[in-house]
Amino acid sequence: MKSNLKAYTKTIIIISSLISICLVLFIAFSANYYISRMSKNNTELYSAYRISELMKSFKSNIIVLESKQRGYIVTGDAKFLEAYKLKESETKTYLKSMEKYFLGKPEEEAFYKLKELTYKKLMEAKSLNGSMNSAGVPGQNNAIESMGINTMTEITNTVDEINESLSKNTKTLLDHSVEYVSASKNWSYLEIGLGILTALAAVIILVTDINTRNKLEDELRIAKKLADENAIMKEQFMANMSHEI
C-alpha cells in the first residue's frame, strides 16, 4: 500500500509539473509575442512622428522658398536668389529623406505626386526667374507666374493630404500600443498567477504526502507495539504452560 501510494504521488507530481511547465512556456511565449509586437509598433510610431515633423518642415521650407523667389522677382536683389537656392537644396534633401519612409506605405502614391509637383515648381521658378532682364527688372510672364501659384496650391493640398493620412496612421499605432501593453500585462499577470497556483499545489501535495507518511508511520508503530505485546503475551503464556507442565 505504501509503495502504491508513493507511485501515485510521484505520478501526480510529474503530471502536474509537466502541465505547469507547458502552461508557463505558452504564457511566456504569448507575453513575448505581444512585447515583440509592441516593440515593432513603437518603432513604426517613432518613424511616423519623425516623418510628420519632416513633412511640417518641408511645408514650411517650400513656403519660404516661394517667398524668396517672389522677393527676387519683385526686387531683383541677389540676396533673395542666394536664399532661394539654399532653400531649393534643403527642399530636395527633405524629399530624399522622406522617400525611404514612404516606400510601401499607404501614402507612397501621394508622396510621389508631391515629389513630382515640387520638381515642377522648381522648374517653373527657374523659367520665371529667367524671364527677368539683365538689369534685374521683372519680366512680363504672367502665365508662368500663374502656373507657379497653381502648382504651389497643389503642393499644399498634397502635403495636407499626406499629413492627414499620417495623423490617422499615428492614431492607429497609438491604439495598437495601448492594446499590446494591456495584452502583455494580462499575460504577465496570468504567468504570475499560474506560478503562485503551481507553488500552492506543490505545497499541498507535499503536505498531503507528509501527512500520509506520518499516518503510515503511526500505523506501523501501533502495529509494531501490538506485535511486541502479542510476543510478550505469547512468551508469558508459554512460560506459564511450561511451569504448569
C-alpha positions as CSV (number, residue, x, y, z in Angstrom):
1,M,0.0,0.0,0.0
2,K,2.8,2.4,0.9
3,S,4.6,1.6,-2.3
4,N,1.4,2.2,-4.3
5,L,0.9,5.5,-2.6
6,K,4.4,6.6,-3.3
7,A,4.0,5.8,-7.0
8,Y,0.7,7.6,-7.2
9,T,2.1,10.7,-5.5
10,K,5.1,10.7,-7.9
11,T,2.8,10.3,-10.9
12,I,0.6,13.2,-9.7
13,I,3.7,15.4,-9.2
14,I,5.2,14.6,-12.6
15,I,2.0,15.2,-14.5
16,S,1.3,18.4,-12.6
17,S,4.9,19.6,-13.2
18,L,4.6,18.9,-17.0
19,I,1.3,20.6,-17.3
20,S,2.7,23.6,-15.3
21,I,5.8,23.8,-17.5
22,C,3.7,23.7,-20.7
23,L,1.4,26.4,-19.4
24,V,4.3,28.6,-18.3
25,L,6.0,28.2,-21.7
26,F,2.8,29.0,-23.5
27,I,2.1,32.1,-21.4
28,A,5.7,33.3,-21.7
29,F,5.6,32.8,-25.4
30,S,2.3,34.8,-25.7
31,A,3.6,37.6,-23.5
32,N,6.9,37.7,-25.5
33,Y,4.8,37.8,-28.7
34,Y,2.9,40.9,-27.6
35,I,6.1,42.5,-26.4
36,S,7.7,42.0,-29.8
37,R,4.7,43.4,-31.5
38,M,4.8,46.4,-29.1
39,S,8.4,47.0,-29.9
40,K,7.9,46.9,-33.6
41,N,4.8,49.1,-33.3
42,N,6.8,51.6,-31.2
43,T,9.5,51.7,-33.9
44,E,6.8,52.4,-36.5
45,L,5.3,55.1,-34.2
46,Y,8.6,56.8,-33.8
47,S,9.1,56.8,-37.6
48,A,5.6,58.2,-38.1
49,Y,6.3,61.0,-35.6
50,R,9.6,61.7,-37.3
51,I,8.2,61.8,-40.8
52,S,5.3,64.1,-39.6
53,E,7.9,66.5,-38.3
54,L,9.9,66.3,-41.6
55,M,6.7,66.9,-43.5
56,K,5.9,70.0,-41.4
57,S,9.5,71.3,-42.0
58,F,9.1,70.6,-45.8
59,K,5.9,72.6,-46.0
60,S,7.5,75.5,-44.1
61,N,10.5,75.2,-46.3
62,I,8.6,75.3,-49.6
63,I,6.6,78.3,-48.4
64,V,9.8,80.2,-47.6
65,L,11.2,79.1,-50.9
66,E,8.2,80.6,-52.7
67,S,8.6,83.9,-50.7
68,K,12.3,84.1,-51.6
69,Q,11.6,83.5,-55.2
70,R,8.9,86.3,-55.3
71,G,11.2,88.6,-53.4
72,Y,13.9,88.1,-56.0
73,I,11.4,88.6,-58.8
74,V,10.0,91.8,-57.3
75,T,13.3,93.4,-56.2
76,G,15.9,91.7,-58.3
77,D,18.1,91.5,-55.1
78,A,20.7,88.8,-55.4
79,K,20.4,88.0,-51.7
80,F,16.9,86.6,-52.3
81,L,18.3,84.5,-55.1
82,E,21.0,83.1,-52.8
83,A,18.5,82.3,-50.1
84,Y,16.2,80.7,-52.7
85,K,19.0,78.4,-53.9
86,L,19.7,77.4,-50.3
87,K,16.0,76.6,-49.7
88,E,15.9,74.7,-53.0
89,S,18.7,72.5,-51.9
90,E,17.1,71.9,-48.5
91,T,13.8,71.0,-50.2
92,K,15.5,68.3,-52.3
93,T,17.2,67.0,-49.2
94,Y,13.8,66.7,-47.4
95,L,12.3,64.8,-50.3
96,K,15.2,62.4,-50.4
97,S,15.0,61.8,-46.6
98,M,11.2,61.2,-46.7
99,E,11.3,58.9,-49.8
100,K,12.7,56.0,-47.8
101,Y,9.9,56.1,-45.3
102,F,7.1,56.2,-47.8
103,L,8.2,53.1,-49.8
104,G,5.4,50.5,-49.4
105,K,3.3,52.9,-47.2
106,P,-0.3,53.9,-48.0
107,E,0.9,57.5,-48.6
108,E,3.5,56.4,-51.3
109,E,1.4,57.4,-54.3
110,A,0.6,60.8,-52.7
111,F,4.3,61.4,-51.8
112,Y,5.5,60.7,-55.4
113,K,2.8,63.1,-56.6
114,L,4.2,65.7,-54.1
115,K,7.8,65.0,-55.4
116,E,6.7,65.5,-59.0
117,L,4.8,68.7,-58.1
118,T,7.8,70.0,-56.2
119,Y,10.3,69.5,-59.1
120,K,7.7,71.0,-61.4
121,K,7.5,74.0,-59.1
122,L,11.3,74.3,-59.1
123,M,11.4,74.2,-62.9
124,E,8.6,76.8,-63.2
125,A,10.6,79.0,-60.8
126,K,13.7,78.8,-63.0
127,S,11.6,79.7,-66.0
128,L,10.1,82.6,-64.1
129,N,13.5,83.8,-62.9
130,G,14.8,83.5,-66.4
131,S,12.1,86.0,-67.6
132,M,13.9,88.8,-65.8
133,N,16.1,91.0,-67.9
134,S,19.8,91.6,-67.4
135,A,19.2,94.7,-65.3
136,G,17.2,92.7,-62.7
137,V,13.8,94.1,-63.7
138,P,10.9,91.6,-63.6
139,G,9.8,90.3,-66.9
140,Q,6.3,90.2,-68.1
141,N,5.4,86.5,-67.9
142,N,2.2,86.3,-66.0
143,A,1.3,82.9,-67.5
144,I,4.3,81.2,-65.9
145,E,3.7,83.0,-62.6
146,S,0.1,81.9,-62.6
147,M,1.2,78.3,-63.2
148,G,3.6,78.6,-60.3
149,I,0.7,79.7,-58.0
150,N,-1.4,76.8,-59.1
151,T,1.4,74.3,-58.6
152,M,2.0,75.7,-55.1
153,T,-1.7,75.2,-54.3
154,E,-1.4,71.6,-55.4
155,I,1.7,71.1,-53.3
156,T,0.0,72.5,-50.2
157,N,-3.1,70.3,-50.8
158,T,-1.0,67.2,-51.3
159,V,1.1,67.9,-48.1
160,D,-2.2,68.3,-46.2
161,E,-3.5,65.1,-47.6
162,I,-0.3,63.2,-46.6
163,N,-0.4,64.8,-43.1
164,E,-4.0,63.8,-42.6
165,S,-3.1,60.2,-43.5
166,L,-0.1,60.2,-41.3
167,S,-2.3,61.5,-38.4
168,K,-4.7,58.6,-38.8
169,N,-1.9,56.1,-39.0
170,T,-0.3,57.6,-35.9
171,K,-3.6,57.3,-34.0
172,T,-3.9,53.6,-35.1
173,L,-0.4,52.9,-34.0
174,L,-1.1,54.5,-30.6
175,D,-4.2,52.4,-30.2
176,H,-2.2,49.3,-31.0
177,S,0.5,50.3,-28.5
178,V,-2.2,50.5,-25.7
179,E,-3.6,47.2,-26.8
180,Y,-0.3,45.4,-26.9
181,V,0.7,46.8,-23.5
182,S,-2.6,45.7,-22.0
183,A,-2.3,42.2,-23.5
184,S,1.3,41.8,-22.4
185,K,0.4,42.9,-18.8
186,N,-2.5,40.4,-18.7
187,W,-0.3,37.5,-19.9
188,S,2.3,38.5,-17.3
189,Y,-0.3,38.6,-14.5
190,L,-1.5,35.2,-15.7
191,E,2.0,33.9,-15.6
192,I,2.5,35.2,-12.0
193,G,-0.9,33.7,-11.0
194,L,0.0,30.3,-12.5
195,G,3.3,30.4,-10.7
196,I,1.5,31.0,-7.4
197,L,-1.1,28.3,-8.1
198,T,1.7,25.9,-9.0
199,A,3.6,26.7,-5.8
200,L,0.4,26.2,-3.8
201,A,-0.3,22.9,-5.5
202,A,3.2,21.7,-4.8
203,V,2.9,22.7,-1.1
204,I,-0.5,21.0,-0.8
205,I,0.8,17.8,-2.4
206,L,3.9,17.9,-0.2
207,V,1.9,18.5,2.9
208,T,-0.5,15.7,1.9
209,D,2.4,13.3,1.3
210,I,4.0,14.2,4.6
211,N,0.6,13.6,6.4
212,T,0.2,10.3,4.7
213,R,3.7,9.2,5.6
214,N,3.1,10.3,9.2
215,K,-0.1,8.4,9.3
216,L,1.6,5.3,7.9
217,E,4.4,5.6,10.4
218,D,1.9,5.9,13.2
219,E,0.0,2.8,12.0
220,L,3.4,1.0,11.7
221,R,4.3,2.0,15.3
222,I,0.9,0.8,16.6
223,A,1.2,-2.5,14.7
224,K,4.8,-3.0,16.0
225,K,3.6,-2.2,19.5
226,L,0.7,-4.7,19.2
227,A,3.1,-7.3,17.7
228,D,5.5,-6.8,20.6
229,E,2.7,-7.1,23.2
230,N,1.5,-10.2,21.5
231,A,5.0,-11.6,21.5
232,I,5.3,-10.8,25.2
233,M,1.9,-12.4,26.0
234,K,2.9,-15.4,24.0
235,E,6.2,-15.8,25.9
236,Q,4.3,-15.4,29.2
237,F,1.8,-18.0,28.1
238,M,4.5,-20.4,27.1
239,A,6.3,-19.8,30.3
240,N,3.1,-20.4,32.3
241,M,2.4,-23.6,30.4
242,S,5.9,-24.8,30.9
243,H,5.6,-24.1,34.6
244,E,2.3,-25.9,34.8
245,I,3.7,-28.9,32.9
